[in-house]
Amino acid sequence: MTKSDPFAYARDIKAPNVEKRPVEITQHGITRVDNYAWLRDENWQEVLRDSSKLDDDIKLTLDAETAYYKAVTDDLSDLRKNLFDEMRGRIKEDDSSVPSRDGDWTYWSRYVEGGEYPTFIRAPAIGGEEQILFEGDKERGDSEFFDIGAISHSPDQALIAYAVDRLGSEYFSIRIRNIETGAEHDETIESADASGAVWAADSKAFFYIERDDNQRPKRVKLHQLGTDPATDRTIYEEPDNAFFLSVSKSQSGDYIFISSGSQITSESRFLRADAPEAAPVLIALRDNGVEYYPEHCGDNFYIMTNVDAAVDFKIVIAPVNAPQRENWSDWAPHQAGTQIVSFIPYKDFIVRLERSEALPRIVISTYGGASHNISFDEAAFSLSIRGGYEFDTNMMRFIYSSPSTPDQTYDYDMGGKSRTLLKTKEIPSGHDASLYCVERIMAPSAGGAQIPVTILRLKSTPMDGSAPALLYGYGSYGYAMPASFSPNILPLVDRGAVYAIAHVRGGADNGRQWYLDGKLDKKMNTFTDFAAAGDALIAKGYTGNKKIVAYGGSAGGLLVGATVNLRPDLFGGVIAAVPLYHLWMLLTRFQMRIFL
């Protein structure tokens, strides 16, 4: 590798020759040729469960591509090691979460130095000896692959149900364990979702999601402890492959919600947690484009919804005994430009997370309507709210971070309006936030839109256009890109590069309308917004022409690929991570509906 041509070394290495096996495909009267259709193993569902069943020719091709990658990046091995050491130095290996109380017990997890998996623990809330619930490193055993899904304790706090995947197939197995004795129940539930078990009130049964052969979360089932899982009753099966199922329990613990959702439509059913054998009751029939998400307090359901053109969502109230749509009435009315992202009802308060102008905020309300916000000072930051286990409490928990500030976990007294810092994420190698500058600029784009751009740089980085920049974007599915702390970005920034996040249309960074203005026939806005962010960085001296590397993964890979084709003059490099390019194949082969 030379300074004038960093890729000279790679150009001397011959890339593997992938065989072309032309296949003609005719759809809608149009015939196209796919030379590489053979690389999609027809046996892919079995391969998910057993990788040894992968077609030999496909495996040889993948192995050749891997060997080629290793060869062309061999000269970067020293840099790769240095970066790895820096990143690992910022990870506290023996870290632990903040304990969360559930009645007489507190629950948390921790890692041990040199370990790979968390240990789940509890202890008496008043103090006392710890009890190990699930020790990830030990539980792995000799499995080549091991992933831990949800681990949930029963309402009587005598049992845990834990979900693990030992194949890498994302089909999880659920087992039950007695906390005091460590004894395992005989039954194992296979082909479950990572979300694991949602317990009935009597601790003698739980609900779970079963995935079908196409990896879709398809059925909600009820398992009675001590019975053969083959006899588990199907509570609900989703008939539409475009809808994914989930099952959850209300914050109050009184109700089980079964929800079906596509990207733009949802539907929910409920049953009492103390009557698991009852038939679930439909709240409102699915209506294309209408989403609603129920919760519970007292005699009412509180429902976050976009019904009646509430683009940025509102919260309505409906009686439990008559929750149908005609009985909904506004509780927190719609405010255009301020999106309600999520909410948690407690006995005396409702907490909602909102987003406006690409910044989050937490709003605390009483059921009588009095509200207040929690304030923060940085130019850009990220917030999340955590429900915890308890309902009758004045304390709520939230996590704050910014591009320069590691995660901070707070408890907030909703009545007293005071916050208590419980933990700041430790960076073992050291971190001085005062060395960095977090900024927010607006980039003018098509149609007069102003695109928020979050920037992290060293205060010492010159603003003369000489610095390189990594510009990240996603812009799909209404996902808002948080301005959060990422230790893996710091080695780049510490070397004088500028890191920027473009909050482009297609995401919901500026509310739900921001998403609608960057999807389907308006998708081009996503790409021009990203280019506008790059132009703004250059115009304000953060970087220079051809010094920007565009970075995006999956749907973000589509973003950077399209933008580089639109504006090849702007970028010096592209990182397209698992890019979503072959959309037609996904739509037809896998019968997917994609609402980018």
Stockholm file with secondary structure:
# STOCKHOLM 1.0

chainA/1-596         MTKSDPFAYARDIKAPNVEKRPVEITQHGITRVDNYAWLRDENWQEVLRDSSKLDDDIKLTLDAETAYYKAVTDDLSDLRKNLFDEMRGRIKEDDSSVPSRDGDWTYWSRYVEGGEYPTFIRAPAIGGEEQILFEGDKERGDSEFFDIGAISHSPDQALIAYAVDRLGSEYFSIRIRNIETGAEHDETIESADASGAVWAADSKAFFYIERDDNQRPKRVKLHQLGTDPATDRTIYEEPDNAFFLSVSKSQSGDYIFISSGSQITSESRFLRADAPEAAPVLIALRDNGVEYYPEHCGDNFYIMTNVDAAVDFKIVIAPVNAPQRENWSDWAPHQAGTQIVSFIPYKDFIVRLERSEALPRIVISTYGGASHNISFDEAAFSLSIRGGYEFDTNMMRFIYSSPSTPDQTYDYDMGGKSRTLLKTKEIPSGHDASLYCVERIMAPSAGGAQIPVTILRLKSTPMDGSAPALLYGYGSYGYAMPASFSPNILPLVDRGAVYAIAHVRGGADNGRQWYLDGKLDKKMNTFTDFAAAGDALIAKGYTGNKKIVAYGGSAGGLLVGATVNLRPDLFGGVIAAVPLYHLWMLLTRFQMRIFL
#=GR chainA/1-596 SS CCSSCTTHHHHTSCCCCCCCCCEEEEETTEEEEETTGGGSCTTHHHHHHCGGGSCHHHHHHHHHHHHHHHHHTGGGHHHHHHHHHHHHHTSCTTCBCCCEEETTEEEEEECCTTCSSCEEEEEETTSCCCEEEEEHHHHHTTCSSCEEEEEEECTTSSEEEEEEESSSSSCEEEEEEETTTCCBCSCCEEEECTTCCEECTTSSEEEEEEECTTSCEEEEEEEETTSCGGGCEEEEECCCTTCEEEEEECTTSSEEEEEEECSSCEEEEEEETTCTTSCCEESSCCCTTCCEEEEEETTEEEEEECTTTCTTCEEEEEETTSCSGGGCEEEECCBTTBEEEEEEECSSEEEEEEEETTEEEEEEEETTSCEEEECCCSSSCEEEEECCSCSSCSEEEEEEEETTEEEEEEEEETTTTEEEEEEECCCTTCCCGGGEEEEEEEEECGGGCEEEEEEEEETTSCSSSCSCEEEECCCCTTCCCCCCCCGGGHHHHHTTCEEEEECCTTSCTTCHHHHHTTSGGGTHHHHHHHHHHHHHHHHTTSSCTTCEEEEEETHHHHHHHHHHHHCTTTEEEEEEESCCCCHHHHHHHSCCCCCC
#=GC SS_cons         CCSSCTTHHHHTSCCCCCCCCCEEEEETTEEEEETTGGGSCTTHHHHHHCGGGSCHHHHHHHHHHHHHHHHHTGGGHHHHHHHHHHHHHTSCTTCBCCCEEETTEEEEEECCTTCSSCEEEEEETTSCCCEEEEEHHHHHTTCSSCEEEEEEECTTSSEEEEEEESSSSSCEEEEEEETTTCCBCSCCEEEECTTCCEECTTSSEEEEEEECTTSCEEEEEEEETTSCGGGCEEEEECCCTTCEEEEEECTTSSEEEEEEECSSCEEEEEEETTCTTSCCEESSCCCTTCCEEEEEETTEEEEEECTTTCTTCEEEEEETTSCSGGGCEEEECCBTTBEEEEEEECSSEEEEEEEETTEEEEEEEETTSCEEEECCCSSSCEEEEECCSCSSCSEEEEEEEETTEEEEEEEEETTTTEEEEEEECCCTTCCCGGGEEEEEEEEECGGGCEEEEEEEEETTSCSSSCSCEEEECCCCTTCCCCCCCCGGGHHHHHTTCEEEEECCTTSCTTCHHHHHTTSGGGTHHHHHHHHHHHHHHHHTTSSCTTCEEEEEETHHHHHHHHHHHHCTTTEEEEEEESCCCCHHHHHHHSCCCCCC
//
